[in-house]
Amino acid sequence: MPCPLDAPLAAQQPSDRPVPGGDPDTVPRVSSAISVRGLVKTFGATRALDALDLEVAAGEVHGFLGPNGSGKSTTIRVLLGLLRADAGEAVVLGQDPWRDAVALHRRLAYVPGDVDLWPNLSGGEIIDLLGRLRGGLDERRRTDLLERFQLDPTKKARTYSKGNRQKVALVAALASDVELYLMDEPTSGLDPLMEAEFQRCISETAVAGGTVLLSSHILAEVEALCHRVSIIRAGRRVESGTLQELRHLTRTSIVAETTRPADGFTGLAGVHDLAVDGRTVRFDVDSAQLGEALRRLGECGIESLTSNPPTLEELFLRQYGEP
Amino acid sequence: MNNLTGSGALWRLILRRDRVKLAIWISTIAGLVYAQAASIIGLYKDPAELVAAARLVEDNAAFIAMAGPPVALDTIGGRTAFEISAFAMILSALMSLLLVTRNVRGDEEAGRVELLRSTVVGRHAPITAALTVALAANAILGVMVALALVGSGLEAAGSAALGAGIGGVGLFFGGVAALTSQVTVSSRLASGIAGGVLGASFVLRGIGDIGNGVLSWFSPIGWGQALRPFAGERWWPAALLLAATAALAAGAFVVSSHRDLGAGIIQPSPGPDRAAGWLTRPIGLAARLHRGAFAGWAAGLFLGGLAYGSVSGDVEDFIGDNETMADLVAQGGGSVVDSFLATALLVLALISAGFAVQAALRLRGEERAGRAEPLLATAVSRPRWAGSHLGVVAAGSVLVLAAAGLGTGISYAFVAGGAGDIPRLVGGAVAYTPAVLVLAALAMALYGVRPGAATAVWGALAVCFVAGFFGRLLSLPMWVQDLSPFQHVPRLPAATFSFGPVLAVAVVAAALSAVGVFALRRRDLQS
């Protein structure tokens, strides 16, 4: 089982950060940064992308979720023009990622999830290399990021650990002055302190108006950072929306103590995993039935009530788990 | 013995991973030996012809430098051993050293050994497993060579001696690679150093065989040939090869006992915190990535050139008043010495093509390791990326060839000629640039169209070698020989330079490169 969501981490975020899952109207929707329609990519007999749709608005941090092998990395590689789509349409920053790859790459930065670096180049050299090939580095930000991520740039890439290799790619991307960041599990291998630092960096980027497509399995990270989320499975998008919108699709957990034993819940539509233990009652309830469930609880006399909104993880597990 | 625990399981793992590769290597080498024997048998039906042909070769320093000691050349077996043994030993050595570095240092570099060693697997098990696979592969190779020769109707003892020599030299270089895999921290460097030892062995025995033979005893290839197949076999040099391999393995165990996982003796030092301006352009990065390999090849070829140049002064003495030989040389045009130097430059050019091929295949390595991906996600187009590597390969090839010519020229000027010979020989070597680049371009074309098939370019290089040295001896059809771009470059300094064919070869190289770059633009990047 994955760890439960680290809700306090999300609560520690600086207040100048846009509220994740907040009102979609507060998110600037100037235009579409990424627009994907009916994307198909096959590798031999495997259909990696099966008519995928994906919409990322300019200026938003968009969570991109899905189980292993669901096509997240393939999608990002198509968006980079590294793979050629078999069918469908992908437009990134108004350009065709296959045809206009070079022009487009001046405007975006990419962080792969598994970074292999040139073993005999130092981290500093690689950061400069990737940054300048992209069109230039912000010197001040480079210095700042090296310090924040506590990365020694004089070490040869051969001697870096997985987490440090990841930092090299992160610093190279975040020090670039670009409009769009494509991140494919960018924090794999980072420790919790660095993970928090990464979240601060992405928040700052979002405030500055950058667009981020964040593929991740760290749900706390997605919950803390992302305005909107798309969930894909087997090469298709199964859900997309703000976290609030997605929460409507799932259940709230209720734990209550009542003055008299709670009855009348058995068989009630929308109530799941009911457990009555004396005067303590626990159940999960579909969002649509929440009002009705609370009304019945009220009839039993509520002494205490704990209600947990569905975590992204629950959302996620339900989406993944369904056949 | 705890250090060896798990060797058996790793042995099976290596065999499972490399069985196809090893089967191809073994059958190719045994097939080459068989084809060689068959062609000699077909070529010399009359013993008198064989004797006459032996006369021609016996005193030819160039042939001896390339092949081995001229013994029993008037027999079918002796002639076969003379022509194929050095080449087959180089191939078995390459098979073994690549096998060992790939499975010992390569796996350690990739982090797979760490995972294995966390299980019940001893410290020395990876080395032991790789070396015993090398032992088995070379034993099978030796037996197959012997059987192929016996099947052709040659004497059993000589056949066994040639098989033992080829397998023994292969095993020795497995041992060399086991040691270099412990000393260095990258499999590239480990196989590079082992390859350097192989090159030095070949050159040493060449010089030794031309001279009084002492230097041949410093070369494992010399030991392999000292088994004297078909010329009164002696067996103790095989024991020498086995003992030397055991000593190398023991050395590898000693280093392995004293080092940390992932470490070597040669440790990486810290680097600069900022990139130099030149590095942050694709061409600069490519130059940096090829720098180490280039330096190794250039140094090796310079030394090879020095070795050939140093014996060139004696060539005339070897030929002496052998009129047949003089006639043969005259057909090629130029003096006996020039003809020898021309052959030396051809060898060095063919070896230089090894650099070009290896460097061009780096593109595929970069893509497979996932290092091309972040680069191509920046504002660098695929043609620019591939072009930067090809540009460095082209410039590097010119310089590697020049180093070979310079080495030859310097030592020739020292022993026989004058300073004026240096530019003549550098020019003669550099004239092979278009031919060398055809192979790099072929690698690019294969890589662009079908990256999985790119390494087949090594086969093309092997064909060029065979066409260059054995084309006439094997009486290969002319069109087969003409497939090699090296056949179309004038053999300077013996021949006169003509621009046309060189230009045509250059056009082929450019066309193949263009095909590769075009195909690369159109396909998916693999990861």
Contacts between the chains, C-beta under 8 A, distances in Angstrom:
chain1	res1	chain2	res2	distance
A	77	B	373	7.8
A	77	B	525	7.1
A	77	B	527	7.3
A	80	B	373	8.0
A	80	B	376	7.6
A	80	B	377	5.0
A	82	B	373	6.3
A	82	B	376	6.2
A	82	B	377	7.1
A	82	B	524	7.2
A	82	B	525	4.1
A	82	B	527	7.8
A	83	B	524	4.5
A	83	B	525	6.5
A	84	B	522	7.7
A	84	B	523	7.6
A	84	B	524	5.8
A	101	B	376	7.6
A	101	B	381	6.7
A	102	B	379	5.2
A	102	B	380	7.1
A	102	B	381	4.6
A	103	B	379	7.6
A	105	B	376	7.9
A	105	B	377	6.0
A	105	B	378	5.3
A	105	B	379	4.6
A	105	B	380	7.6
A	106	B	379	4.4
A	108	B	377	7.7
A	109	B	377	7.9
A	110	B	374	6.5
A	110	B	377	3.9
A	112	B	370	6.9
A	112	B	373	6.2
A	112	B	374	6.2
A	114	B	370	6.8
A	115	B	370	7.7
A	115	B	374	7.3
A	116	B	369	4.8
A	116	B	370	4.5
A	116	B	371	5.3
A	117	B	371	7.0
A	118	B	285	8.0
A	118	B	289	6.6
A	118	B	371	6.3
A	119	B	186	6.5
A	119	B	268	7.9
A	120	B	268	7.0
A	120	B	271	7.9
A	120	B	292	7.5
A	121	B	271	6.8
A	121	B	288	7.2
A	122	B	270	7.1
A	122	B	271	3.0
A	122	B	272	5.8
A	122	B	273	6.8
A	124	B	271	7.4
A	124	B	272	6.4
A	124	B	273	4.0
A	124	B	274	5.4
A	124	B	275	6.7
A	125	B	271	6.3
A	125	B	272	6.4
A	125	B	274	7.3
A	125	B	275	4.0
A	125	B	276	8.0
A	125	B	279	6.1
A	126	B	275	7.7
A	127	B	275	7.8
A	128	B	274	6.0
A	128	B	275	3.5
A	128	B	279	7.4
A	128	B	280	5.5
A	129	B	275	5.5
A	129	B	279	6.2
A	129	B	280	5.0
A	129	B	285	6.1
A	130	B	374	6.0
A	130	B	375	7.4
A	130	B	378	6.0
A	131	B	280	7.9
A	132	B	275	7.7
A	132	B	280	3.9
A	132	B	281	8.0
A	133	B	280	6.6
A	133	B	281	7.9
A	133	B	282	7.1
A	133	B	375	6.6
A	133	B	378	3.9
A	133	B	379	6.3
A	133	B	380	5.3
A	134	B	378	4.2
A	134	B	379	5.8
A	135	B	378	7.8
A	135	B	379	5.4
A	153	B	273	4.2
A	153	B	274	7.7
A	154	B	270	4.5
A	154	B	271	5.8
A	154	B	272	6.7
A	154	B	273	4.7
A	155	B	270	6.2
A	155	B	271	7.3
A	156	B	268	4.5
A	156	B	269	7.6
A	156	B	270	7.0
A	156	B	271	5.3
A	158	B	185	6.8
A	158	B	186	7.5
A	158	B	268	5.4
A	159	B	268	6.2
A	169	B	374	6.8
A	172	B	374	8.0
A	182	B	377	7.8
